[in-house]
Amino acid sequence: MHAHNLVPVGSTLAAVLAITSKSPYAVRALSELARRGSDQPVPIGDIARARGIPVQFLEGLFATLRRAGVLQSQRGVKGGYLFARPPAEVTVLEVVELLEGELGADAPGLGPLWVEAAGAVRTVLSRTTIADVAEREAREAGAPMYYI
């Protein structure tokens, strides 16, 4: 094997399907927001506490999602976050790519297997919405859904 064919672990190869803790935390928080089903803003501290997410970390994630048009925020005493679009129209893939960048962008340079793997992950995440995640959580918890 030639040295130029080697891919250092932790660089390109690891980046093919790189999903950091940001995406799972954001999806959990968005699911919490969807399950509350309010047309009134929900304080970020309430969401963070309910899901065990550090509030400062969640603030950064939600700021990105607000700038991208997924969420809207309201300041003040009755402030907080709510969806800018229905949770049934927000896919997990969209959230992941807003926070992490294009999933599998480096796969073509690594070969067909990695392109296929990235495509499979993208397919699952693109056909799963935040409403789906919230509904699945509610079913598993045996709790009623307030909003989808």
C-alpha distance (Angstrom), angle and dihedral (degrees) to the residues before:
residue distance angle dihedral
M1 . . .
H2 3.78 . .
A3 3.78 118.7 .
H4 3.81 91.2 -122.8
N5 3.83 89.5 62.2
L6 3.79 93.6 58.7
V7 3.77 117.9 100.2
P8 3.79 114.1 -153.7
V9 3.79 110.7 -124.1
G10 3.76 111.0 -116.8
S11 3.77 95.0 34.1
T12 3.79 125.9 63.2
L13 3.79 98.5 -8.2
A14 3.78 94.1 51.0
A15 3.81 90.3 47.0
V16 3.82 94.4 60.4
L17 3.79 93.1 87.9
A18 3.78 100.2 8.6
I19 3.77 111.1 164.8
T20 3.78 114.4 165.9
S21 3.79 126.5 -161.3
K22 3.82 88.2 -88.3
S23 3.80 94.5 79.8
P24 3.83 99.9 48.1
Y25 3.81 90.1 45.7
A26 3.80 91.9 48.8
V27 3.81 92.5 48.1
R28 3.82 90.7 49.3
A29 3.80 91.0 49.5
L30 3.81 93.1 46.3
S31 3.79 89.5 49.2
E32 3.80 89.3 52.7
L33 3.79 89.9 50.8
A34 3.82 90.9 48.9
R35 3.81 92.4 47.8
R36 3.79 91.0 53.7
G37 3.78 86.3 56.6
S38 3.74 96.3 -164.9
D39 3.76 126.7 154.9
Q40 3.80 84.3 -154.2
P41 3.81 120.6 83.0
V42 3.80 115.0 -94.2
P43 3.82 116.1 -141.7
I44 3.79 111.2 -112.6
G45 3.81 90.1 -132.3
D46 3.82 90.0 61.3
I47 3.80 91.6 52.2
A48 3.81 92.5 44.9
R49 3.82 92.6 50.0
A50 3.81 93.5 45.9
R51 3.80 91.3 53.7
G52 3.80 101.4 32.9
I53 3.80 94.3 -116.4
P54 3.81 121.7 144.0
V55 3.81 105.6 -107.6
Q56 3.82 94.8 -135.7
F57 3.80 90.3 53.3
L58 3.80 91.7 48.3
E59 3.81 91.4 48.0
G60 3.80 89.6 60.2
L61 3.80 92.7 48.6
F62 3.80 93.6 46.8
A63 3.82 91.4 47.3
T64 3.81 89.0 58.2
L65 3.81 91.7 46.9
R66 3.81 91.1 47.9
R67 3.80 92.2 52.0
A68 3.81 88.6 50.2
G69 3.81 92.7 52.9
V70 3.81 98.0 -110.7
L71 3.81 93.9 110.5
Q72 3.76 136.4 24.2
S73 3.76 125.9 -153.8
Q74 3.74 136.2 -150.9
R75 3.78 123.8 -158.1
G76 3.74 128.1 -144.9
V77 3.78 138.4 47.6
K78 3.81 92.9 -37.5
G79 3.78 91.2 38.0
G80 3.74 130.9 131.4
Y81 3.78 140.6 103.7
L82 3.75 135.4 -55.6
F83 3.78 134.2 168.9
A84 3.79 117.2 -81.5
R85 3.82 87.8 -161.2
P86 3.79 128.7 27.2
P87 3.83 112.8 -83.0
A88 3.82 87.7 -124.4
E89 3.82 87.8 66.0
V90 3.81 97.0 48.8
T91 3.80 112.9 85.1
V92 3.77 125.0 -155.1
L93 3.82 87.8 -124.9
E94 3.81 90.3 58.1
V95 3.81 90.8 52.3
V96 3.81 92.7 46.4
E97 3.79 93.3 49.0
L98 3.81 93.5 46.1
L99 3.81 89.3 54.4
E100 3.82 102.2 32.6
G101 3.80 107.1 23.7
E102 3.79 127.0 -115.6
L103 3.79 109.8 -17.5
G104 3.79 111.4 -127.3
A105 3.80 95.1 6.2
D106 3.82 90.9 141.3
A107 3.81 95.1 45.8
P108 3.84 98.1 94.8
G109 3.80 90.9 62.3
L110 3.79 91.0 54.1
G111 3.79 99.9 51.1
P112 3.80 144.6 -96.2
L113 3.81 96.3 -61.3
W114 3.81 91.5 59.2
V115 3.80 92.2 44.3
E116 3.81 89.0 53.1
A117 3.82 92.8 46.6
A118 3.79 92.4 48.8
G119 3.80 89.9 47.3
A120 3.80 91.6 52.6
V121 3.80 92.4 51.6
R122 3.81 91.7 45.6
T123 3.83 90.0 51.1
V124 3.82 93.9 53.3
L125 3.80 93.2 45.4
S126 3.82 93.9 44.4
R127 3.79 94.1 53.9
T128 3.81 93.7 47.2
T129 3.79 117.6 81.6
I130 3.78 130.2 -165.2
A131 3.82 86.9 -109.9
D132 3.82 88.7 56.0
V133 3.81 90.9 51.7
A134 3.81 91.7 48.3
E135 3.80 91.7 48.1
R136 3.81 91.9 48.7
E137 3.82 91.0 49.8
A138 3.80 91.1 49.1
R139 3.81 91.6 50.3
E140 3.80 91.9 48.7
A141 3.80 91.6 48.2
G142 3.80 93.5 42.3
A143 3.79 88.3 -126.9
P144 3.79 126.7 140.2
M145 3.79 119.6 -104.3
Y146 3.74 115.4 -126.6
Y147 3.77 98.4 -172.7
I148 3.76 142.7 8.8
